[in-house]
Amino acid sequence: MAPKTKELYKKPRKICWHLYSLQGLNAEKFIKVIDKILRQEFMVIK
């Protein structure tokens, strides 16, 4: 009998950002997220 393989869980992509979570990002990640927010791929929640 072959051993059962465990299914890998993939977390959903984060598309909603809170203003406070943006403050904790490093500069490089912050720029990437803001760029996607401006292109309306991501959204900011209050």
C-alpha positions as CSV (number, residue, x, y, z in Angstrom):
1,M,0.0,0.0,0.0
2,A,1.3,3.4,-0.9
3,P,1.3,6.0,1.9
4,K,-1.3,8.7,1.7
5,T,-0.1,12.1,0.7
6,K,-1.3,15.1,2.6
7,E,-3.0,17.8,0.5
8,L,-1.2,21.0,0.6
9,Y,-3.2,24.0,1.8
10,K,-2.6,27.2,-0.2
11,K,-3.5,30.4,1.5
12,P,-5.6,32.8,-0.6
13,R,-3.9,35.8,-2.0
14,K,-4.2,38.9,0.2
15,I,-6.0,41.6,-1.8
16,C,-7.4,43.7,1.0
17,W,-5.0,45.9,3.0
18,H,-5.6,47.9,6.1
19,L,-3.8,51.2,6.6
20,Y,-2.1,49.9,9.7
21,S,-0.7,46.8,8.0
22,L,0.9,48.9,5.3
23,Q,2.9,50.8,8.0
24,G,4.7,47.6,9.0
25,L,6.0,46.7,5.6
26,N,9.6,47.2,4.5
27,A,10.1,49.8,1.7
28,E,10.4,47.4,-1.2
29,K,7.2,45.5,-0.3
30,F,5.4,48.7,0.5
31,I,6.1,50.1,-3.0
32,K,4.9,46.9,-4.7
33,V,1.6,46.9,-2.7
34,I,1.0,50.6,-3.3
35,D,1.6,50.1,-7.0
36,K,-1.0,47.4,-7.2
37,I,-3.4,49.5,-5.1
38,L,-3.1,52.3,-7.7
39,R,-3.7,49.9,-10.5
40,Q,-6.8,48.7,-8.6
41,E,-5.6,45.1,-8.2
42,F,-5.6,45.5,-4.4
43,M,-8.0,47.4,-2.2
44,V,-7.5,49.4,1.0
45,I,-10.0,49.0,3.8
46,K,-10.6,51.4,6.6
